[in-house]
Amino acid sequence: MNLSEVSYTLNMINNYLTDPPLTPVELQNVVGSIDKYVNFDEKELAYKVLDYIDKVEEATSRDVREALEYKKDPIDSALAWLVKEGFVVRKRRYFKAIKKMQWREEFMDEGRKIHYDMPYFHEMATFREGDLVIIGAKTGVGKSHIAVNIMKRLIDQGVKPKYVNLESANRFLSIAKSLQLKEGDFDWVVNFSPETMELDDDAFTIIDWLLPDDYAETDKIYKYFAEQLGRHRGILVVFVQLKATGEFFAPNQIEMFPSLAAKFLYDDDSGETGCFQITKVREGKGKSRFGRIDTVYDWSGKQLLTKEEHLAKMAGVKAKPKTNVSLEDVEADKDVPEDFM
């Protein structure tokens, strides 16, 4: 029995069977002495604690006490027993339930290749369901322009993306209208705490843009995204801020989780030419794991084109994609016909 059930039972025994009965104060002292111990033969409280921690994933002793409405001593005893018996593990102030591995023998269909071309990066890498892509850019570079151009390329392939915006809706909606997108082409929401949101199943989601409250906690945010993608699959593209020097904040933590990480950098202040500088590729389509994709921005139509697409548009022909563009290839323009130069 739990403490309230013990108290009720002792009160009944005291009222009907004890002669003379204990006073209310004496009875309460007896109940209070029992409260110092946990009966682990029954394990009721311990398993209540374990069930709570399993649901919330991690909790402090205080969290457990407030949730289950028990006093400190029995909760601490229950937690100590759970740690000793290998049900939970303690990391600093937090307790986490140890997950039993769900071993399988069959080949899973998880990690399947996506059925569409990843905008801008399709020729650089192979993308699979559950992949995370991180794109960094400096202040004022136009992260929303890049994000909406990615959506445009997806929509043209019959994919309906989901767009999470942390600013006023007017800016990205005006860009969408300039790209001839219409209502119903994509879903959008303004959410100032994307690190707490639940992803939809098999969705292509774009977060524009993520600003952690504490960059020291960056790994926890992306670990949460990785867990979300593990449950819901799909693709998640996250735009982040770069330092004035063009470097990622907390670069080691940021590049731990994505299948591809890239920086978008302009060549000069005109904002007309720039590039995606690839800093990490998990599953490349060639030997190179780094490289760049040169771009040209069409201010009139709000289009972000690859250099090859721009040259082909000027020549009136269809662009030939570059496979595994390396820094050397771009600098030498090996794949660009002389007639285009």
C-alpha positions as CSV (number, residue, x, y, z in Angstrom):
1,M,0.0,0.0,0.0
2,N,1.1,3.6,-0.5
3,L,1.3,6.0,2.4
4,S,-2.2,7.3,2.2
5,E,-3.6,3.8,2.2
6,V,-1.5,2.8,5.2
7,S,-2.7,5.9,7.0
8,Y,-6.3,5.1,6.3
9,T,-5.9,1.4,7.4
10,L,-4.1,2.3,10.6
11,N,-6.8,4.9,11.4
12,M,-9.5,2.2,11.0
13,I,-7.6,-0.3,13.2
14,N,-7.0,2.4,15.8
15,N,-10.7,3.4,15.9
16,Y,-12.3,0.0,16.1
17,L,-9.7,-2.5,17.4
18,T,-7.4,-0.6,19.7
19,D,-8.4,-0.1,23.4
20,P,-7.6,2.5,24.3
21,P,-7.1,4.1,20.9
22,L,-4.1,6.3,20.1
23,T,-4.6,10.0,20.0
24,P,-4.6,11.6,16.6
25,V,-1.1,13.1,17.3
26,E,0.2,9.7,18.3
27,L,-1.2,8.0,15.2
28,Q,0.3,10.7,13.0
29,N,3.7,10.1,14.5
30,V,3.4,6.4,13.7
31,V,2.4,7.2,10.1
32,G,5.3,9.7,9.9
33,S,7.8,7.1,11.0
34,I,6.6,4.8,8.2
35,D,7.0,7.6,5.7
36,K,10.8,7.3,6.2
37,Y,10.9,3.9,4.5
38,V,9.9,2.5,1.1
39,N,8.6,-1.1,1.0
40,F,10.6,-2.3,-2.1
41,D,9.1,-5.8,-1.8
42,E,5.9,-4.2,-3.2
43,K,7.9,-1.7,-5.3
44,E,4.8,0.3,-5.9
45,L,6.3,3.8,-5.3
46,A,9.5,2.9,-7.1
47,Y,7.6,1.8,-10.2
48,K,5.4,4.9,-10.1
49,V,8.6,7.0,-10.1
50,L,10.0,4.9,-13.0
51,D,6.9,5.3,-15.0
52,Y,6.9,9.1,-14.5
53,I,10.6,9.4,-15.5
54,D,10.0,7.2,-18.5
55,K,7.2,9.5,-19.7
56,V,9.0,12.8,-19.3
57,E,12.4,11.3,-20.3
58,E,14.3,13.1,-17.5
59,A,13.5,14.6,-14.2
60,T,15.0,15.9,-10.9
61,S,14.0,14.5,-7.5
62,R,12.0,17.6,-7.0
63,D,10.1,17.1,-10.2
64,V,9.2,13.6,-9.2
65,R,8.0,14.8,-5.7
66,E,5.8,17.5,-7.1
67,A,4.4,15.3,-9.8
68,L,3.6,12.3,-7.5
69,E,2.9,14.4,-4.4
70,Y,5.2,12.4,-2.1
71,K,7.6,13.7,0.5
72,K,11.3,14.0,-0.1
73,D,12.6,11.0,1.9
74,P,10.5,8.2,0.2
75,I,11.2,9.7,-3.3
76,D,14.9,9.8,-2.7
77,S,14.9,6.3,-1.4
78,A,12.9,5.1,-4.4
79,L,15.3,6.9,-6.8
80,A,18.3,5.4,-5.0
81,W,16.9,1.9,-5.3
82,L,16.1,2.4,-9.0
83,V,19.6,3.5,-9.7
84,K,21.1,0.6,-7.7
85,E,18.9,-1.9,-9.6
86,G,19.8,-0.4,-13.0
87,F,16.3,1.0,-13.9
88,V,17.5,4.6,-14.1
89,V,20.8,6.5,-14.5
90,R,21.7,9.8,-12.8
91,K,23.5,12.6,-14.6
92,R,24.1,15.5,-12.3
93,R,20.6,16.5,-11.0
94,Y,18.6,14.6,-13.6
95,F,17.4,11.0,-13.6
96,K,16.8,9.2,-16.9
97,A,15.2,5.8,-17.5
98,I,17.4,3.2,-19.0
99,K,15.8,2.1,-22.3
100,K,15.7,-1.6,-23.2
101,M,17.0,-2.2,-26.7
102,Q,14.4,-3.4,-29.2
103,W,16.6,-5.8,-31.2
104,R,15.5,-6.8,-34.7
105,E,16.5,-9.4,-37.2
106,E,14.8,-8.2,-40.4
107,F,16.2,-5.5,-42.6
108,M,14.4,-2.3,-41.8
109,D,13.0,0.1,-44.4
110,E,14.2,3.0,-42.3
111,G,16.8,5.2,-43.9
112,R,15.2,5.0,-47.4
113,K,16.4,7.5,-49.9
114,I,14.0,10.4,-50.4
115,H,12.0,10.2,-53.6
116,Y,12.7,13.7,-54.8
117,D,15.8,15.9,-55.5
118,M,17.1,17.8,-52.5
119,P,17.2,21.5,-53.6
120,Y,20.7,22.7,-54.4
121,F,22.5,19.7,-52.8
122,H,21.1,16.7,-54.8
123,E,24.3,16.3,-56.8
124,M,26.5,16.6,-53.8
125,A,25.0,14.0,-51.4
126,T,22.5,11.2,-50.9
127,F,19.7,12.1,-48.6
128,R,17.6,9.7,-46.6
129,E,14.4,9.9,-44.5
130,G,15.3,11.2,-41.1
131,D,18.2,13.4,-42.3
132,L,19.0,16.8,-40.7
133,V,20.4,19.6,-42.9
134,I,21.9,22.8,-41.3
135,I,22.5,26.0,-43.3
136,G,24.3,28.9,-41.7
137,A,24.2,32.5,-42.9
138,K,25.3,35.9,-41.5
139,T,22.8,38.6,-40.5
140,G,21.2,40.3,-43.5
141,V,22.2,37.6,-46.0
142,G,18.6,36.6,-46.6
143,K,18.0,33.3,-45.0
144,S,14.2,33.6,-45.7
145,H,15.0,34.1,-49.4
146,I,17.0,30.9,-49.4
147,A,14.4,29.0,-47.4
148,V,11.5,30.0,-49.7
149,N,13.6,29.2,-52.8
150,I,14.1,25.7,-51.3
151,M,10.4,25.4,-50.8
152,K,9.7,26.5,-54.4
153,R,12.0,23.8,-55.8
154,L,10.2,21.2,-53.6
155,I,6.7,22.4,-54.6
156,D,7.8,22.1,-58.3
157,Q,8.5,18.4,-57.6
158,G,5.1,17.9,-56.0
159,V,6.3,18.0,-52.4
160,K,4.4,20.2,-49.9
161,P,6.9,21.5,-47.3
162,K,6.2,22.9,-43.8
163,Y,7.8,26.2,-42.9
164,V,8.5,27.3,-39.3
165,N,9.2,31.1,-39.1
166,L,10.5,33.0,-36.1
167,E,9.8,36.4,-37.5
168,S,6.8,38.3,-38.9
169,A,4.9,36.4,-41.5
170,N,4.9,39.3,-44.0
171,R,8.5,39.0,-45.2
172,F,8.6,35.4,-46.3
173,L,5.0,35.6,-47.7
174,S,6.0,38.4,-49.9
175,I,9.0,36.4,-51.1
176,A,6.7,33.4,-51.8
177,K,4.4,35.6,-53.8
178,S,7.3,36.9,-55.9
179,L,8.2,33.2,-56.7
180,Q,4.6,32.7,-57.9
181,L,3.7,30.5,-54.9
182,K,0.0,30.5,-53.8
183,E,-2.1,29.5,-50.8
184,G,-2.1,25.8,-50.2
185,D,1.4,25.2,-51.8
186,F,3.0,24.9,-48.3
187,D,2.0,24.9,-44.6
188,W,3.5,27.6,-42.3
189,V,3.5,28.6,-38.7
190,V,5.1,31.3,-36.5
191,N,6.8,29.5,-33.6
192,F,9.3,31.2,-31.3
193,S,10.3,27.9,-29.6
194,P,10.9,25.4,-32.5
195,E,13.2,23.3,-30.2
196,T,10.1,22.2,-28.3
197,M,7.8,21.4,-31.3
198,E,6.7,18.0,-32.5
199,L,7.4,17.2,-36.1
200,D,4.8,15.7,-38.4
201,D,5.3,12.2,-39.9
202,D,7.3,12.1,-43.2
203,A,7.3,15.9,-43.5
204,F,9.9,18.2,-45.1
205,T,10.2,20.9,-42.5
206,I,12.2,24.1,-42.6
207,I,13.0,26.2,-39.5
208,D,13.9,29.8,-40.3
209,W,15.8,30.4,-38.2
210,L,17.1,28.9,-34.9
211,L,18.6,31.1,-32.2
212,P,19.5,29.1,-29.1
213,D,19.2,30.8,-25.7
214,D,22.5,29.3,-24.7
215,Y,25.0,28.1,-27.4
216,A,26.4,25.8,-24.7
217,E,23.2,23.8,-25.0
218,T,23.4,23.5,-28.8
219,D,24.0,19.7,-28.7
220,K,20.8,19.2,-26.6
221,I,18.7,21.1,-29.2
222,Y,20.0,19.0,-32.1
223,K,19.8,15.8,-30.1
224,Y,16.1,16.6,-29.7
225,F,15.7,17.2,-33.4
226,A,17.5,13.9,-34.1
227,E,15.1,12.1,-31.8
228,Q,12.2,13.7,-33.5
229,L,13.4,12.7,-36.9
230,G,14.0,9.2,-35.6
231,R,10.3,9.0,-34.7
232,H,8.8,10.9,-37.6
233,R,11.4,10.5,-40.4
234,G,11.1,13.1,-43.1
235,I,13.7,15.9,-43.6
236,L,14.4,18.8,-41.4
237,V,16.3,21.9,-42.6
238,V,17.5,24.3,-40.0
239,F,18.8,27.8,-40.7
240,V,21.2,29.2,-38.1
241,Q,23.2,32.4,-37.6
242,L,26.8,32.6,-38.5
243,K,29.4,34.8,-36.7
244,A,30.6,38.0,-38.4
245,T,33.7,36.0,-39.4
246,G,31.5,33.5,-41.3
247,E,32.0,30.7,-38.7
248,F,29.3,28.6,-37.0
249,F,28.6,29.2,-33.3
250,A,29.5,26.0,-31.4
251,P,30.7,24.4,-34.7
252,N,31.7,21.0,-33.1
253,Q,28.2,20.6,-31.6
254,I,26.4,21.8,-34.7
255,E,28.2,19.4,-37.1
256,M,27.7,16.4,-34.9
257,F,24.2,15.6,-36.0
258,P,23.4,16.7,-39.6
259,S,23.8,14.7,-42.8
260,L,24.9,17.9,-44.5
261,A,26.0,21.2,-43.1
262,A,26.7,24.3,-45.3
263,K,27.3,28.0,-45.0
264,F,25.8,30.5,-47.4
265,L,28.2,33.3,-48.2
266,Y,28.0,36.2,-50.6
267,D,31.1,37.1,-52.7
268,D,30.6,40.8,-52.0
269,D,28.2,43.4,-50.7
270,S,26.1,43.5,-53.9
271,G,24.4,40.3,-52.9
272,E,24.3,39.0,-56.5
273,T,26.8,36.2,-56.4
274,G,27.6,33.8,-53.6
275,C,27.9,30.1,-52.7
276,F,26.9,27.3,-50.5
277,Q,30.1,26.3,-48.8
278,I,29.8,22.6,-47.8
279,T,31.4,21.9,-44.4
280,K,30.1,18.4,-43.8
281,V,28.6,15.6,-46.0
282,R,27.7,12.3,-44.4
283,E,27.0,10.3,-47.6
284,G,28.6,12.1,-50.5
285,K,28.2,11.1,-54.1
286,G,31.9,11.3,-54.8
287,K,35.2,11.2,-53.0
288,S,35.0,14.8,-51.8
289,R,33.3,15.6,-48.5
290,F,33.7,19.3,-48.9
291,G,33.2,21.8,-51.7
292,R,31.0,24.7,-52.8
293,I,28.0,25.4,-55.0
294,D,28.2,28.8,-56.7
295,T,25.0,30.8,-56.9
296,V,23.5,33.9,-58.6
297,Y,20.6,35.8,-57.1
298,D,18.0,37.2,-59.5
299,W,16.7,40.2,-57.6
300,S,13.8,40.8,-60.0
301,G,12.3,37.4,-59.6
302,K,13.7,36.6,-56.1
303,Q,15.2,33.5,-57.5
304,L,18.4,31.9,-56.1
305,L,20.0,30.0,-59.0
306,T,23.1,27.9,-59.2
307,K,25.8,29.4,-61.4
308,E,25.1,26.7,-64.0
309,E,21.4,27.5,-64.0
310,H,22.1,31.2,-64.4
311,L,24.5,30.6,-67.3
312,A,22.0,28.2,-68.9
313,K,19.2,30.7,-68.5
314,M,21.2,33.4,-70.1
315,A,22.0,31.1,-73.0
316,G,18.5,29.8,-73.3
317,V,19.3,26.2,-72.6
318,K,18.7,23.8,-69.7
319,A,21.4,23.7,-67.1
320,K,23.5,20.6,-66.8
321,P,24.0,19.8,-63.1
322,K,27.4,19.3,-61.6
323,T,28.1,16.1,-59.8
324,N,30.1,16.4,-56.5
325,V,31.3,20.0,-57.2
326,S,34.7,20.5,-55.5
327,L,36.5,23.7,-54.8
328,E,38.9,23.0,-57.6
329,D,36.2,22.3,-60.1
330,V,34.4,25.6,-59.3
331,E,37.6,27.6,-59.5
332,A,38.5,26.2,-62.8
333,D,34.9,26.2,-64.1
334,K,35.6,22.8,-65.7
335,D,31.9,21.9,-66.3
336,V,30.9,25.2,-67.8
337,P,31.0,25.3,-71.6
338,E,33.3,28.0,-73.1
339,D,30.4,29.5,-75.0
340,F,28.9,30.4,-71.6
341,M,31.9,32.3,-70.3
